[in-house]
């Protein structure tokens, strides 16, 4: 009885959290298998995930945790060279949703991936490429 009275004030909060779920980052738990398909459909014309293989865009091998504009031999835009924010999963999520709005002056000709689930899956896939 004492324990029930002690926990009564937090019961509604606990119930709410269990009902709506915790707000983890959007890429958490992404499906990397589906991310492979998203990469093929959305990114592979311009990017590779093979180390050292640049296409129109730089290789995305090891992108998570990497500094922007850091692939030797790739000709980055001034906007990307001025970008000093490490490519974290959060940063990639923001960038992939609207590249030209996120890094002003970037030369990537892509409007963005609006589907949050596809972004999560893509980022899960890219996170494995190292």
Backbone as CSV, one residue per row, in Angstrom:
resi,resn,N_x,N_y,N_z,CA_x,CA_y,CA_z,C_x,C_y,C_z
1,UNK,0.828,-1.188,0.000,0.000,0.000,0.000,0.873,1.253,0.000
2,UNK,1.922,1.260,0.836,2.812,2.412,0.914,3.464,2.675,-0.450
3,UNK,3.911,1.615,-1.120,4.579,1.760,-2.417,3.609,2.307,-3.453
4,UNK,2.376,1.853,-3.437,1.368,2.352,-4.379,1.155,3.845,-4.195
5,UNK,1.113,4.321,-2.949,0.940,5.753,-2.686,2.172,6.536,-3.133
6,UNK,3.337,5.940,-2.953,4.580,6.601,-3.322,4.675,6.812,-4.842
7,UNK,4.256,5.837,-5.625,4.377,5.910,-7.078,3.152,6.476,-7.784
8,UNK,2.092,6.737,-7.071,0.866,7.246,-7.680,1.090,8.527,-8.488
9,UNK,1.895,9.495,-7.993,2.074,10.733,-8.774,2.758,10.521,-10.123
10,UNK,3.607,9.512,-10.256,4.306,9.324,-11.528,3.603,8.348,-12.455
11,UNK,2.578,7.703,-11.988,1.865,6.734,-12.813,1.293,7.340,-14.101
12,UNK,0.647,8.506,-14.051,0.148,9.078,-15.313,1.266,9.386,-16.307
13,UNK,2.395,9.888,-15.820,3.520,10.182,-16.702,4.063,8.897,-17.317
14,UNK,4.237,7.871,-16.518,4.732,6.587,-17.026,3.774,6.014,-18.068
15,UNK,2.502,6.107,-17.804,1.502,5.613,-18.752,1.574,6.389,-20.058
16,UNK,1.715,7.700,-19.972,1.820,8.536,-21.165,3.052,8.164,-21.986
17,UNK,4.187,8.012,-21.325,5.410,7.666,-22.043,5.294,6.303,-22.720
18,UNK,4.681,5.364,-22.051,4.505,4.048,-22.657,3.511,4.087,-23.812
19,UNK,2.541,4.973,-23.719,1.524,5.078,-24.768,2.077,5.739,-26.025
20,UNK,2.762,6.875,-25.877,3.256,7.597,-27.050,4.668,7.208,-27.426
21,UNK,5.367,6.563,-26.530,6.736,6.149,-26.800,7.722,7.254,-26.479
22,UNK,8.946,6.867,-26.301,10.007,7.829,-26.041,10.423,8.442,-27.372
23,UNK,10.855,9.667,-27.338,11.240,10.352,-28.571,12.728,10.181,-28.818
24,UNK,13.080,9.071,-29.414,14.452,8.823,-29.821,14.669,9.517,-31.160
25,UNK,15.911,9.756,-31.544,16.159,10.352,-32.854,15.507,9.527,-33.954
26,UNK,15.154,10.198,-35.039,14.386,9.577,-36.097,15.090,8.380,-36.719
27,UNK,16.411,8.353,-36.759,17.159,7.286,-37.400,17.339,6.086,-36.500
28,UNK,17.056,6.228,-35.211,17.212,5.139,-34.267,16.335,3.968,-34.682
29,UNK,16.958,2.808,-34.788,16.186,1.640,-35.157,15.857,1.562,-36.630
30,UNK,16.511,2.369,-37.448,16.257,2.314,-38.880,16.596,0.940,-39.436
31,UNK,15.946,0.576,-40.504,16.119,-0.705,-41.152,17.179,-0.570,-42.249
32,UNK,18.393,-1.024,-41.965,19.476,-0.844,-42.926,19.261,-1.654,-44.206
33,UNK,18.519,-2.765,-44.122,18.214,-3.521,-45.348,17.387,-2.668,-46.303
34,UNK,16.357,-2.004,-45.766,15.566,-1.100,-46.603,16.407,0.114,-46.992
35,UNK,17.307,0.528,-46.107,18.199,1.648,-46.403,19.060,1.404,-47.631
36,UNK,19.403,0.141,-47.864,20.154,-0.217,-49.071,19.341,0.142,-50.310
37,UNK,18.058,-0.187,-50.276,17.172,0.142,-51.405,17.017,1.643,-51.561
38,UNK,16.870,2.353,-50.448,16.741,3.813,-50.498,18.013,4.406,-51.110
39,UNK,19.178,3.909,-50.678,20.439,4.391,-51.237,20.479,4.166,-52.741
40,UNK,20.111,2.968,-53.176,20.124,2.653,-54.611,19.197,3.572,-55.397
41,UNK,18.015,3.835,-54.855,17.024,4.661,-55.550,17.341,6.146,-55.518
42,UNK,17.848,6.618,-54.392,17.992,8.060,-54.185,19.414,8.598,-54.327
43,UNK,20.414,7.771,-54.086,21.776,8.296,-53.933,22.817,7.723,-54.897
44,UNK,22.613,6.497,-55.349,23.684,5.777,-56.040,24.068,6.346,-57.406
45,UNK,23.214,7.140,-58.022,23.617,7.760,-59.292,24.807,8.699,-59.083
46,UNK,24.869,9.320,-57.916,25.904,10.320,-57.662,26.919,9.925,-56.593
47,UNK,26.577,8.957,-55.751,27.454,8.575,-54.640,27.724,7.087,-54.628
48,UNK,28.864,6.750,-54.057,29.260,5.371,-53.835,29.441,5.175,-52.328
49,UNK,29.392,3.928,-51.878,29.758,3.635,-50.487,31.066,2.845,-50.455
50,UNK,31.767,2.850,-51.575,33.070,2.206,-51.660,34.143,3.229,-51.307
51,UNK,35.022,2.847,-50.399,36.088,3.759,-49.989,36.937,4.149,-51.198
52,UNK,37.127,5.462,-51.356,37.955,5.987,-52.429,37.273,6.087,-53.784
53,UNK,36.021,5.682,-53.900,35.317,5.750,-55.185,34.336,6.917,-55.183
54,UNK,34.771,8.020,-55.749,33.912,9.196,-55.892,33.208,9.121,-57.239
55,UNK,32.023,9.679,-57.279,31.275,9.812,-58.521,31.051,11.308,-58.720
56,UNK,29.840,11.719,-59.112,29.522,13.154,-59.159,29.653,13.744,-57.771
57,UNK,29.324,12.932,-56.765,29.457,13.302,-55.360,30.527,12.440,-54.720
58,UNK,30.977,12.833,-53.539,32.035,12.071,-52.865,31.527,10.721,-52.344
59,UNK,32.440,9.811,-52.121,32.103,8.532,-51.517,31.491,8.772,-50.141
60,UNK,30.476,8.000,-49.811,29.839,8.104,-48.502,30.342,7.027,-47.544
61,UNK,31.401,6.338,-47.932,32.041,5.364,-47.054,32.543,6.093,-45.806
62,UNK,32.143,5.625,-44.636,32.609,6.229,-43.387,32.065,7.622,-43.122
63,UNK,30.930,7.973,-43.710,30.383,9.327,-43.578,30.035,9.686,-42.137
64,UNK,29.488,8.743,-41.382,29.077,9.056,-40.002,30.323,9.255,-39.143
65,UNK,30.434,10.452,-38.580,31.580,10.819,-37.757,32.697,11.515,-38.516
66,UNK,32.529,11.653,-39.815,33.553,12.269,-40.652,33.354,13.776,-40.719
67,UNK,34.431,14.488,-40.921,34.362,15.931,-41.138,33.895,16.198,-42.565
68,UNK,33.091,17.223,-42.763,32.659,17.578,-44.116,33.851,17.969,-44.988
69,UNK,33.692,17.775,-46.277,34.702,18.178,-47.264,36.079,17.598,-46.955
70,UNK,36.111,16.349,-46.530,37.377,15.765,-46.095,37.896,14.621,-46.973
71,UNK,37.217,14.337,-48.069,37.690,13.282,-48.969,38.739,13.886,-49.894
72,UNK,39.941,13.380,-49.787,41.051,13.844,-50.616,40.746,13.620,-52.088
73,UNK,40.975,14.629,-52.889,40.799,14.513,-54.321,39.406,14.837,-54.838
74,UNK,38.457,15.083,-53.934,37.124,15.459,-54.401,37.015,16.979,-54.386
75,UNK,36.429,17.549,-55.442,36.293,19.001,-55.573,34.982,19.465,-54.933
76,UNK,35.040,19.821,-53.663,33.861,20.276,-52.923,33.523,21.721,-53.250
77,UNK,32.271,22.074,-53.060,31.827,23.462,-53.233,32.372,24.304,-52.087
78,UNK,32.384,25.608,-52.304,32.805,26.527,-51.234,31.902,26.375,-50.013
79,UNK,30.608,26.187,-50.257,29.661,26.028,-49.155,29.974,24.816,-48.299
80,UNK,30.322,23.713,-48.944,30.631,22.501,-48.181,31.978,22.639,-47.475
81,UNK,32.940,23.282,-48.113,34.240,23.493,-47.457,34.104,24.394,-46.240
82,UNK,33.130,25.291,-46.261,32.906,26.191,-45.127,32.111,25.515,-44.009
83,UNK,31.564,24.353,-44.292,30.766,23.599,-43.319,31.721,22.848,-42.390
84,UNK,31.643,23.138,-41.107,32.553,22.503,-40.147,31.814,21.609,-39.156
85,UNK,30.582,21.260,-39.457,29.780,20.418,-38.567,29.971,18.958,-38.942
86,UNK,30.521,18.170,-38.023,30.776,16.750,-38.266,29.482,16.053,-38.676
87,UNK,29.607,15.082,-39.559,28.453,14.330,-40.042,28.009,13.303,-38.995
88,UNK,27.213,13.765,-38.064,26.574,12.867,-37.107,25.288,12.353,-37.746
89,UNK,24.663,11.383,-37.119,23.398,10.888,-37.662,22.330,11.979,-37.635
90,UNK,22.332,12.810,-36.599,21.377,13.933,-36.543,21.625,14.917,-37.685
91,UNK,22.886,15.236,-37.893,23.236,16.197,-38.945,22.887,15.633,-40.331
92,UNK,23.171,14.353,-40.543,22.809,13.725,-41.811,21.303,13.755,-42.029
93,UNK,20.549,13.497,-40.977,19.096,13.532,-41.084,18.623,14.908,-41.549
94,UNK,19.164,15.944,-40.955,18.796,17.309,-41.339,19.222,17.592,-42.778
95,UNK,20.450,17.229,-43.109,20.981,17.504,-44.444,20.203,16.761,-45.529
96,UNK,19.963,15.479,-45.324,19.278,14.672,-46.335,17.851,15.170,-46.568
97,UNK,17.247,15.762,-45.541,15.878,16.253,-45.712,15.819,17.502,-46.586
98,UNK,16.864,18.319,-46.573,16.887,19.554,-47.379,18.337,20.017,-47.557
99,UNK,19.085,19.369,-48.447,20.520,19.672,-48.588,20.864,21.131,-48.854
100,UNK,20.176,21.744,-49.794,20.547,23.123,-50.165,20.162,24.141,-49.107
101,UNK,19.186,23.808,-48.281,18.809,24.696,-47.181,19.732,24.501,-45.985
102,UNK,20.305,23.300,-45.854,21.142,22.979,-44.709,22.562,23.511,-44.887
103,UNK,23.119,23.341,-46.080,24.470,23.838,-46.373,24.350,24.791,-47.548
104,UNK,24.327,26.062,-47.227,24.190,27.088,-48.258,25.397,27.054,-49.193
105,UNK,25.113,27.059,-50.469,26.175,27.057,-51.461,26.679,25.668,-51.823
106,UNK,26.048,24.628,-51.300,26.435,23.267,-51.676,26.002,23.022,-53.116
107,UNK,26.749,22.208,-53.828,26.428,21.996,-55.238,25.565,20.769,-55.495
108,UNK,25.175,20.049,-54.449,24.347,18.859,-54.633,22.983,19.263,-55.187
109,UNK,22.628,18.678,-56.314,21.355,18.995,-56.980,20.318,17.951,-56.577
110,UNK,19.882,18.042,-55.358,18.913,17.093,-54.813,18.013,17.871,-53.879
111,UNK,16.704,17.736,-54.060,15.766,18.506,-53.250,15.620,17.991,-51.830
112,UNK,15.916,16.727,-51.612,15.825,16.166,-50.275,14.893,14.979,-50.210
113,UNK,15.042,14.218,-49.157,14.235,13.028,-48.918,13.261,13.364,-47.800
114,UNK,11.992,13.533,-48.146,11.014,14.018,-47.168,10.513,12.934,-46.219
115,UNK,10.552,11.680,-46.622,10.019,10.600,-45.793,10.986,10.277,-44.640
116,UNK,10.560,10.551,-43.413,11.404,10.360,-42.228,11.816,8.903,-42.048
117,UNK,10.949,7.985,-42.365,11.265,6.562,-42.232,12.342,6.155,-43.238
118,UNK,12.234,6.632,-44.462,13.265,6.353,-45.466,14.603,6.965,-45.055
119,UNK,14.569,8.177,-44.495,15.812,8.800,-44.019,16.431,7.967,-42.908
120,UNK,15.613,7.504,-41.975,16.118,6.682,-40.865,16.771,5.408,-41.398
121,UNK,16.122,4.791,-42.375,16.656,3.561,-42.949,17.953,3.836,-43.716
122,UNK,17.979,4.913,-44.473,19.177,5.290,-45.213,20.330,5.571,-44.266
123,UNK,20.076,6.299,-43.207,21.128,6.622,-42.243,21.607,5.363,-41.515
124,UNK,20.706,4.434,-41.217,21.106,3.163,-40.620,22.061,2.427,-41.576
125,UNK,21.734,2.432,-42.855,22.599,1.810,-43.864,23.951,2.520,-43.948
126,UNK,23.930,3.836,-44.037,25.199,4.583,-44.130,26.051,4.401,-42.880
127,UNK,25.418,4.254,-41.737,26.148,4.061,-40.479,26.949,2.768,-40.482
128,UNK,26.532,1.822,-41.270,27.214,0.529,-41.349,28.378,0.539,-42.356
129,UNK,28.495,1.586,-43.130,29.516,1.655,-44.186,30.806,2.243,-43.636
130,UNK,31.615,1.401,-43.061,32.909,1.852,-42.512,33.922,0.740,-42.549
